[in-house]
């Protein structure tokens, strides 16, 4: 408060509560136009200055209030962005899972085919004699005759028959009665032959491995993997 106001009202200055009730003091902060006409110029200038400060402060509060919130368009935009990010992330995750399943299925099929072919190759190369099994010249496992496949004589004198077996719901490559491929895969287009027919020195092996599953999901169905080899006897 200016020195003029303090000198003007010192003896009869009303209590603080009553001073707030004076219309020109109570409303001076926002309504400088309501000041009394006989108010001294110095007091009027002070009141107007206070009113200006109050108006600026009020304007700042309004601006801060507006800046603190979000409009409907801004909220919808943020929701849309997050929805788009969630959709893209989900698709990437599903693609990664499908790719992992497909790689696992392919690796299993390739492992089965490679194992069967490596066993046949190793044993044929170390054999002392081969025989082509035909209808005219059958091969035997125990007392069971076979008219397809190749029978070899091992260095220890025992024989081993490599042949393709296909039964209902299952097909595989066998060494005598033992499976060389698992039940998780199926063997198709399987041919194990010896050439030439008389005193053969080479064994031809070809087959195709596919996943043995009833699932309709494409990532669980591996495309056919072909295998083939021409094996020559090392001890011939």
C-alpha positions in Angstrom: 0.0 0.0 0.0 1.3 3.5 -0.9 2.3 6.1 1.7 -0.6 8.2 0.6 -3.2 5.6 1.7 -1.4 4.9 5.0 -1.4 8.7 5.7 -5.0 9.1 4.6 -6.6 6.5 6.8 -4.4 5.9 9.9 -6.7 6.8 12.8 -10.0 5.5 11.4 -8.7 2.5 9.5 -11.4 -0.2 9.8 -10.5 -3.7 10.8 -9.1 -6.1 8.2 -12.4 -7.8 7.7 -14.3 -4.6 7.1 -11.6 -3.3 4.7 -12.2 -6.3 2.5 -15.9 -5.4 2.3 -15.2 -2.0 0.7 -16.3 -2.4 -2.9 -13.4 -0.5 -4.4 -10.9 -2.6 -2.4 -12.7 -6.0 -2.7 -13.1 -5.7 -6.4 -10.1 -3.7 -7.3 -8.2 -6.8 -8.4 -10.5 -7.5 -11.3 -12.8 -4.4 -11.7 -10.8 -1.2 -11.7 -13.7 0.5 -13.5 -15.7 0.3 -10.2 -13.4 2.6 -8.3 -15.0 5.6 -6.5 -14.8 8.8 -8.5 -13.2 10.7 -5.6 -10.3 8.2 -5.2 -7.0 10.0 -5.3 -5.0 9.5 -8.5 -2.1 7.7 -6.6 -4.5 5.2 -5.0 -6.3 4.7 -8.3 -3.0 4.0 -10.1 -2.1 1.4 -7.5 -5.4 -0.3 -7.8 -5.2 -0.4 -11.5 -1.7 -1.9 -11.3 -3.0 -4.6 -8.9 -5.9 -5.3 -11.3 -3.6 -5.7 -14.2 -1.4 -8.1 -12.2 -4.5 -10.1 -11.2 -5.7 -10.2 -14.8 -2.4 -11.5 -16.0 -2.3 -14.1 -13.3 -5.8 -15.2 -14.2 -4.9 -15.5 -17.8 -1.9 -17.6 -16.9 -4.0 -19.9 -14.9 -6.4 -20.3 -17.8 -3.6 -21.1 -20.2 -2.1 -23.6 -17.8 -5.5 -25.3 -17.4 -5.8 -25.6 -21.1 -2.3 -26.9 -21.6 -2.7 -29.5 -18.9 -5.5 -31.4 -20.7 -5.9 -33.2 -24.1 -8.5 -32.6 -26.7 -10.7 -35.4 -28.1 -8.8 -35.5 -31.4 -5.4 -35.7 -29.6 -6.7 -38.6 -27.4 -8.1 -40.5 -30.4 -4.8 -40.0 -32.3 -2.8 -41.4 -29.4 -5.2 -44.4 -29.1 -4.9 -45.0 -32.8 -1.1 -44.9 -32.7 -1.0 -47.4 -29.9 -3.5 -49.7 -31.6 -1.4 -49.7 -34.8 1.8 -50.5 -32.8 0.0 -53.3 -31.0 -1.3 -54.8 -34.4 2.2 -54.6 -36.0 3.8 -56.2 -32.9 1.3 -59.0 -32.9 1.9 -59.8 -36.5 5.6 -59.8 -36.1 5.3 -62.1 -33.1 3.1 -64.6 -35.0 5.4 -64.6 -37.9 8.4 -65.3 -35.7 6.5 -68.2 -34.0 5.5 -69.6 -37.4 9.0 -69.3 -38.7 10.3 -71.1 -35.6 7.9 -74.0 -36.0 8.6 -74.4 -39.7 12.4 -74.4 -39.1 12.0 -77.1 -36.4 9.8 -79.3 -38.7 12.3 -78.9 -41.6 15.2 -79.7 -39.4 13.5 -82.9 -38.1 12.7 -84.1 -41.7 16.3 -83.3 -42.9 17.8 -85.1 -39.9 15.8 -88.2 -40.5 16.7 -88.3 -44.2 20.4 -87.6 -43.6 20.7 -90.2 -40.9 19.2 -93.0 -43.0 21.3 -92.1 -46.0 24.5 -92.0 -44.0 23.9 -95.4 -42.4 23.2 -97.0 -45.8 26.3 -95.3 -47.4 28.7 -96.3 -44.6 27.5 -100.0 -44.5 27.4 -100.4 -48.3 31.0 -99.0 -48.7 32.3 -101.4 -46.1 30.4 -104.4 -47.4 32.1 -107.3 -49.2 29.1 -108.2 -51.4 25.8 -106.8 -52.6 22.7 -108.4 -53.9 19.7 -106.9 -55.6 16.4 -108.3 -54.2 13.9 -109.1 -57.0 11.0 -111.4 -57.5 13.3 -113.8 -59.2 16.0 -113.5 -56.6 14.4 -112.9 -53.2 16.2 -111.8 -50.1 15.4 -113.2 -46.7 15.3 -111.8 -43.1 15.0 -115.0 -41.1 12.3 -116.9 -43.0 10.6 -113.8 -44.4 11.2 -113.2 -48.1 11.6 -109.8 -49.7 11.5 -108.9 -53.4 12.7 -105.3 -53.2 15.7 -103.6 -51.8 19.4 -104.4 -51.5 21.1 -107.0 -49.3 24.7 -106.6 -48.4 27.2 -108.9 -46.7 29.1 -107.2 -43.9 32.8 -107.8 -43.1 31.7 -110.1 -40.2 29.8 -112.3 -42.6 26.3 -111.2 -41.5 23.8 -109.8 -44.0 21.8 -106.6 -43.8 18.8 -105.8 -46.0 18.0 -102.2 -46.8 14.4 -101.8 -48.0 11.4 -99.5 -48.1 8.3 -100.4 -46.1 4.9 -98.9 -46.6 1.9 -99.8 -44.5 -1.3 -98.0 -43.8 -0.5 -94.7 -42.3 3.2 -95.3 -42.1 6.2 -95.6 -44.5 9.8 -95.7 -43.6 13.3 -97.1 -44.5 14.4 -100.2 -42.7 17.7 -102.0 -42.0 16.5 -105.6 -41.7 13.7 -105.1 -39.2 15.0 -101.9 -37.6 13.7 -98.4 -38.6 16.1 -95.9 -40.0 13.6 -93.1 -40.1 11.3 -92.0 -37.3 7.5 -92.1 -37.2 7.4 -88.3 -37.3 8.2 -88.4 -41.1 6.9 -90.4 -44.1 9.0 -91.8 -46.9 7.7 -91.6 -50.4 9.2 -92.4 -53.9 11.6 -94.8 -52.2 13.9 -96.8 -54.3 16.9 -98.9 -53.2 18.5 -100.8 -56.1 21.8 -102.4 -57.1 23.6 -102.2 -60.4 24.5 -104.1 -62.5 22.0 -106.8 -61.6 24.7 -109.5 -61.9 27.5 -109.0 -59.4 26.5 -105.4 -58.6 29.1 -102.9 -57.5 26.9 -99.8 -57.0 23.9 -99.2 -54.9 21.4 -96.4 -55.9 19.3 -94.9 -53.1 16.6 -92.3 -53.6 13.7 -91.2 -51.5 11.6 -88.2 -50.4 11.0 -87.2 -46.8 7.8 -85.4 -45.7 6.4 -84.6 -42.3 3.9 -87.2 -41.0 1.2 -85.0 -39.5 -2.6 -84.5 -39.8 -2.3 -80.8 -38.9 -3.7 -78.3 -41.4 -1.4 -75.5 -40.4 1.0 -74.8 -43.2 4.0 -74.1 -40.9 3.7 -77.7 -39.5 3.7 -79.2 -43.0 7.2 -79.3 -44.4 7.5 -79.5 -48.2 9.0 -82.7 -49.5 12.8 -83.0 -49.1 14.5 -85.3 -51.7 17.5 -87.4 -51.0 19.6 -89.5 -53.4 23.0 -91.1 -53.6 25.0 -93.5 -55.7 27.3 -95.7 -53.5 30.2 -97.8 -54.7 31.6 -100.7 -52.8 35.0 -99.9 -51.4 36.1 -103.5 -51.0 35.1 -104.7 -54.4 
